[in-house]
Amino acid sequence: MDTAIQNYVRTLTLRSPDHYRVGPFTVRHNPDWELKFANYAIPDRGAEPTARDIADLVAAFRSRGRLPRLEFLPAWAPAVEPALLAAGFTAENRAPVLACTADGLLAPKPVDGLRVAEPVTADEFASAASVQHTGFGGEGGPDDGEIAWLRAASAGGGVAALATVGDIPAGAGGCSAPDDGIGELAGLAVARPFRRRGVGAALAAWLTRTAFERGFHTVWLEPGGPDVERIYAGVGYRRTGEKLNISLGPA
């Protein structure tokens, strides 16, 4: 499963219109979205980067105004982490990777008044992106890249979702376009007034179920912490591995 998930992430990165290559790395670059989670490199499988390769990678990130950063499963390329640490990189965290298959999805508890649907209008996409933006600590309105990500997921065979309670935006998230039946659930956020009411679990289950209805066989994700992991576990997600998030601070 780990290899399949890493293959999926690398394939989607290669499909992104603004990706670029540096030595044994593929970089997912988002020109309209500075968020560090939207800009990162993935090593080739089994890569053994030299100090020059890493210096070139850092320079490429810096020249584009982005934090030098990588996300990958360590077993995919075991020699990369030691090389990055030797170059001054610091591990942000080692995040668990969870996955759910169609036969493992569990029904969440119902939430009174909750409605989940795919956004269609420009206002609905903007509302969904706004919930994500503020839910992850952003201020003001959403970035163009956040709206574009939701639209791309919806248009590319993935899923986008906006949850409302009494016509008030309560949650949002998406499942990226699939590759070989695998997709990633990401960007799930719940508006502060609606937290701890089961909205997150209901939204995750709706996104996952809809993905399976559209032909996915596996949906994976990276939870934001132990409390969030428990929410996903409650609808059928189980640990399959660990992902390293590692970056280099300002020069």
Buried (B, 14 or more C-beta within 10 A) or exposed (E): BBEBBBBBBBEBBEEBEEBEEBBBBBBBBBEEBBBBBBBBBBBBBEBEBEEEBBBBBBEBBBEBEBBBBBBBBBEBBEBBBEBBEEBEBEEBEEBBBBBBBBEEBEEBEEBEEBEBEBBEEEEBBBBBBBBBBBBBEBEEEBBEBBBBBBBBBBEBBBBBBBBBBEEEBBBBBBBBBBBEBBBBBBBBBBBEEBBEBBBBBBBBBBBBBBBBEBEBBBBBBBBBEEEBBEBBBBBBBEEBBBBBBBBBEEE
